[in-house]
Amino acid sequence: MFAKNVKGKLFFPLDRKLKLRHDHWSSGIARLAVRHGLQSKSFLLAADLFSDSTGCDMSYEGIRKVTQEWGKAVNEKREQERKALFDMKNRPQTKVVEITDPIKKQASISTDGGFVHIREDGWKEVKMVTISSVRPKKETEKGPHPDGRRYKAYEPQMMLEKHSYQVGFWKAEQVGQHQYRAGLRRDLSNCPKISSPNDGAKWIKRITEENYPDATQIIDWFHAAEKIWLIGKLTMSDKEERAAWAKARLDHLWMGRLDDVNSALEKVNSKQAINPEEVQTSIGYFKHQQDRMKYHQYRMAGYPIGSGAVESGINSVVHHRMKRQGRGWARKNVDPMLAALSELHSGRFEKEWKTVQ
């Protein structure tokens, strides 16, 4: 069964009989190749691992091609869904996004950025949305807060799990649209309790408020703590004095004594600081964000107060595979790779493979 020329294109009857793809690989082999291409640090390493695991040889270029082609198809699908959802002239009559792994009781949604080296542009920020299911920790899971602070015996401790990700080289408006789309996929419109811990970026607050007006927005505890330590570092030379001052402020912040925090910050002499403008900006951070810093209330209500899920997602989903020195990624391949990595790390690879090839 030799190749035939049909309307100027080569046609392989044996490929059809064996149910091979257009690139002459079986679906199963291509699926394994894409998995290796996404999980390995490079396509060259992916080719070696693929050969070891299957006994078949696929070149570095072959692995790269099938991986990026699948990523392109996944990215096209999510862009089609986004555009359909926000087409004001032609509102969809049916559900655009298929619900996958819905969150029924409590959800947390966080947004942040990481950096990828794009050949045409240098290092550029890509944006990630992370949605997590939230539940109370079991007794064996309980412990101190990550910075060493102790929870009271009566305070609930919460576990974030079943994370899903959407990441792309997007502007703020596109992030908001993909945040909404990602929420539909987890059925957040029917989730009764949603919180959103993030840094203090205004655009994140705005898009989250537009998409989830009833969500409790929270300033990530570690960003707030970082600001306190920075103020101390820039205004106090004595390490012991600085540590005592910062710890006292954080104790007040932890217990919801915001008036005491702001009162202490008003007494800071920024004129003698190493960088007076940065000190004033950091002090203003607490004045302008205090409506999202009621940490004691949040803990009592069972809300997570950290955005660690999205920050760890940036490292595991984006940086592990995409952050590389040297020539970096061609711009046209960035979103396809990020789309494919989003599905892989959200545990939806197999499902997406069946629908997108």
ABEGO torsion letter per residue (X at the ends): XBBBBBGGBBBBAAAAAAGBBAAGBBAAAAAAAAAAAAABABAAAAAAAAAAAAGBBBBAAAAAAAAAAAAAAAAAAAAAAAAAAABAABBBABBABBBBGBBAABBBBBBBBBBBBBAAAEBBBBBBBBBBBBBBBBAAABBBBAAGBBBBAABBBBBBBGBBBBBBBBBAAAAAAAAAAAAAAAGAAABABBBBBBBABAAAAAAAAAABAABBBBBBAAAAAAAAAAAAAAABABAAAAAAAAAAAAAAAAAGBAAAAAAAAAABBAAABABAAAAAAAAAAAAAAAAAABAAAAAAAGBBABAAAAAAAAAAAAAAAABBBEAEBBAAAAAAAAAAAAAAAAGAAAAAAAABX
